[in-house]
């Protein structure tokens, strides 16, 4: 089996390279492959069995003032991949295609209702992948060793500040990128039907709850983390208040849903702290 990883220099792309070490892998960074070029994409997917697309515009706030540029990557670039790869494509999407008003885990077939420019662009990409018969795997609250993310930020700030104020009114499933990479590879090998899957941890917490858990795992006093509300940190792009995704789509695939977020954090922390 020959694999193509797009966005291979990012956090999830790097973890996919680790999981697939020793396999026949083409690891294409942004510099190697511009997915907004249809010709470049057609050449890249030629002779490949599985395309794992982690290439994306990830600047959520920046997309508010550059929506066309963000959608060129997250929407039209993904359409190029979908047109060229069809059912061979496993595309990574996001909870931001929803508006965050749910109060119970969001099922795979829920209607999209993005509330910011980033989410609108990702929704365009999802539609293209599904129309071409590919796989969409939505994730949320991703953290890992190989890129900037909330967990690493908490560890850094813990060394610089006596207390931290962290929002307690946004809820989601903190998800370790390495565990997701392992699940994506298992999905590609499973023979599962194309469609939408949710690649997030089980359970949920707030950003405040996650920050306290990070402190606990690091042997620090969790009372140094104090709860606050998101109106204290106004940002250009609105964030979903509720990002918990359901996992019913994995039933019958032979691939297990990801474990509980707290157990996952415990497994990830040695690598994150090293």
C-alpha positions in Angstrom: 0.0 0.0 0.0 1.4 3.4 -1.0 0.4 6.4 1.1 0.4 10.1 0.5 0.4 12.5 3.5 -0.4 16.1 2.6 0.5 18.7 5.1 3.2 16.3 6.4 5.1 19.0 8.2 2.2 19.8 10.6 1.4 18.3 14.0 -0.9 15.6 12.8 1.0 15.0 9.5 4.2 14.5 11.5 2.5 11.9 13.8 1.2 10.1 10.7 4.7 9.9 9.4 5.7 8.3 12.7 2.8 5.8 12.7 3.6 4.8 9.1 7.4 4.6 9.5 8.8 1.8 7.4 5.8 1.9 5.0 5.8 3.2 1.4 5.0 6.9 2.2 5.2 10.1 0.3 5.3 12.9 2.9 4.4 16.1 1.2 4.8 19.3 3.1 3.3 22.7 2.0 6.5 23.4 0.2 6.3 20.1 -1.7 2.6 20.2 -2.7 0.3 23.2 -3.1 -3.2 21.6 -3.0 -4.7 24.7 -4.6 -3.0 23.6 -7.9 -5.2 21.0 -9.5 -2.4 19.9 -11.8 0.0 19.4 -9.0 -2.6 17.4 -7.0 -3.3 15.1 -10.0 0.4 14.4 -10.3 0.8 13.8 -6.6 -2.0 11.3 -6.2 -1.0 9.2 -9.3 -0.2 5.7 -8.2 -1.1 6.3 -4.5 -3.5 4.0 -2.7 -4.4 6.2 0.2 -4.3 10.0 0.6 -4.3 11.4 4.1 -5.1 15.1 3.9 -3.9 17.1 6.8 -3.1 20.2 4.7 -5.1 23.2 5.9 -5.4 26.9 6.6 -5.4 26.7 10.4 -5.4 30.4 11.3 -9.0 30.6 12.5 -8.9 34.3 13.4 -7.0 35.2 10.3 -9.6 33.6 8.1 -12.1 36.3 9.3 -10.3 38.9 7.2 -9.0 36.5 4.5 -11.9 34.2 3.9 -11.2 33.8 0.2 -7.6 32.8 0.9 -8.7 30.4 3.6 -11.4 28.8 1.5 -9.0 28.5 -1.4 -7.1 25.9 0.8 -9.8 24.4 3.0 -12.5 24.3 0.3 -11.2 24.5 -3.2 -7.9 22.8 -2.5 -9.7 20.0 -0.8 -12.0 19.8 -3.9 -8.9 19.3 -6.0 -7.8 16.4 -3.8 -11.3 14.9 -3.9 -11.6 15.1 -7.6 -8.2 13.4 -8.1 -8.4 10.8 -5.3 -12.1 10.0 -4.9 -12.6 7.2 -2.4 -8.9 7.0 -1.7 -9.0 10.3 0.2 -9.3 10.6 4.0 -9.7 14.2 4.8 -9.4 15.8 8.2 -12.1 18.3 9.1 -13.3 20.0 12.2 -16.0 20.6 14.8 -16.1 24.2 13.5 -18.5 23.1 10.8 -21.1 23.3 13.6 -22.4 26.3 15.5 -21.8 25.0 19.0 -25.4 25.2 20.2 -25.9 21.5 20.8 -26.1 20.1 24.3 -25.5 16.4 23.6 -22.8 14.8 21.4 -23.2 15.9 17.8 -23.9 12.9 15.4 -22.0 12.4 12.2 -25.1 13.2 10.1 -25.9 16.5 11.8 -26.5 19.5 9.5 -23.5 21.8 9.2 -24.0 25.4 10.5 -20.6 27.1 10.7 -20.4 30.3 12.6 -17.1 31.7 11.3 -15.1 32.0 8.0 -12.8 29.1 8.9 -15.8 26.8 9.4 -17.5 27.9 6.2 -14.3 27.0 4.2 -14.0 23.6 5.9 -17.7 22.9 5.1 -17.0 23.5 1.4 -14.2 21.0 1.6 -16.4 18.4 3.3 -19.0 18.7 0.7 -16.5 18.1 -2.1 -15.0 15.0 -0.4 -18.4 13.4 0.3 -19.6 14.1 -3.3 -16.5 12.3 -4.6 -17.0 9.3 -2.4 -14.2 9.9 0.1 -13.8 9.9 3.9 -14.3 12.9 6.2 -12.9 12.6 9.7 -13.8 15.5 12.0 -11.6 16.2 15.0 -11.5 18.8 17.7 -9.3 20.3 20.4 -6.2 18.6 18.9 -2.9 18.7 20.8 0.4 17.0 20.3 4.2 17.2 20.4 4.9 18.7 16.9 3.1 22.0 16.9 1.6 24.9 18.9 -1.5 23.9 20.9 -3.3 24.5 24.1 -1.6 21.8 26.2 1.9 22.8 25.3 0.9 26.5 25.9 -0.3 25.6 29.4 3.0 23.8 30.2 5.0 26.8 29.0 2.9 29.3 30.9 3.0 27.2 34.1 6.7 28.0 34.2 6.2 31.8 33.8 3.0 32.7 35.8 1.8 32.0 39.3 -1.9 31.8 38.2 -3.7 31.4 34.9 -7.3 32.4 34.0 -8.8 29.9 31.6 -12.3 29.9 30.0 -14.8 27.5 31.6 -17.8 28.1 29.2 -16.5 26.2 26.1 -16.7 22.4 26.2 -15.0 19.9 24.0 -13.0 16.6 23.7 -9.2 17.2 24.0 -7.7 14.8 21.5 -4.1 13.6 21.2 -2.9 13.9 17.6 -0.8 10.7 17.8 -3.8 8.7 18.9 -5.8 10.2 16.0 -3.0 9.4 13.5 -3.1 5.7 14.7 -6.9 5.7 14.2 -6.7 7.2 10.7 -4.3 4.5 9.6 -6.5 1.8 11.0 -9.5 3.3 9.2 -7.6 3.3 5.9 -6.8 -0.4 6.4 -10.2 -1.5 7.6 -12.2 -1.7 4.5 -14.8 0.6 6.0 -17.4 2.4 3.9 -16.6 6.0 3.0 -18.5 8.7 4.8 -18.2 10.9 7.9 -16.4 9.7 11.1 -15.6 11.6 14.2 -12.0 11.3 15.4 -12.2 12.8 18.9 -11.6 11.5 22.4 -14.5 10.2 24.4 -15.9 12.4 27.2 -15.5 16.1 27.4 -14.3 19.0 29.6 -13.8 22.8 29.4 -10.6 24.6 28.6 -10.4 25.3 32.3 -10.8 21.6 33.1 -8.2 20.7 30.6 -5.7 23.2 32.0 -6.2 21.9 35.5 -5.7 18.3 34.3 -2.4 19.4 32.6 -1.2 20.9 35.8 -2.1 17.7 37.7 -0.3 15.5 35.2 2.8 17.8 35.5 2.8 17.5 39.2 1.8 21.2 39.7 -0.9 22.7 41.9 -4.2 22.8 39.8 -5.6 25.6 42.0 -3.2 27.9 40.1 -5.7 27.7 37.2 -8.8 29.9 37.7 -12.0 29.8 35.8 -13.2 32.7 33.7 -15.6 33.3 30.8 -14.9 33.7 27.1 -16.2 37.3 27.0 -12.9 38.1 28.8 -11.0 37.0 25.7 -12.7 38.5 22.7 -11.3 37.2 19.4 -12.1 38.0 15.8 -13.7 34.6 15.1 -16.5 33.2 17.2 -15.8 29.8 18.7 -18.4 27.0 19.2 -19.4 26.8 22.9 -20.0 23.0 22.5 -17.7 20.8 20.4 -18.5 17.3 21.7 -18.9 14.9 18.8 -20.6 11.5 18.7 -18.9 8.4 17.6 -21.6 6.1 16.3 -20.0 5.9 12.8 -17.3 3.6 14.0 -19.7 0.8 14.8 -19.1 -2.1 12.4 -15.9 -0.7 11.0 -13.6 -2.8 13.2 -11.9 0.4 14.3 -12.4 1.4 17.9 -13.4 4.9 18.9 -10.7 6.9 20.7 -10.5 6.5 24.5 -11.5 9.0 27.2 -9.8 12.3 27.0 -8.3 12.1 30.5 -6.7 8.7 29.9 -5.4 9.9 26.6 -3.8 13.0 28.3 -2.1 10.7 30.8 -0.6 8.7 27.9 0.5 11.8 26.0 2.1 13.8 28.8 5.5 12.1 28.9 6.1 13.0 25.3 4.7 16.5 25.7 6.9 17.2 28.7 10.1 15.8 27.3 
